[in-house]
């Protein structure tokens, strides 16, 4: 049996077991961009790398206001989120040239929301075959780029 050493995954495993006070999405904007992995700040929303990405370049568009559903967003917040989606897709296309992109809101725990109290829009670049044998057989996702490198690359692409 081959072993793939992924020590950074332990942070994710441990974080799923911890009961945390407060909301991570409310705390991130208080931090410096690189520390928080924020690649863009808008007026009503910010764009942040997913610390436990499905694919390289996986970001989330997060409203600053703590609400649990898109139905609670006001028109300005929702409009800016959609404008940021367009901007993020262009930046991902420039930086990574994906063959497709998934974008979606997971509203509520039953829908897969890891943080159901603070709604956010996932944007995931996709390539044909990105769910290769490691994912299917080994249950392990192999990402080719470190998060800090992804942060720099997307931050630059979003500034253009």
Order of alpha helices (4+ residues) and beta strands (2+ residues): alpha-alpha-alpha-beta-beta-beta-alpha-beta-beta-alpha-alpha
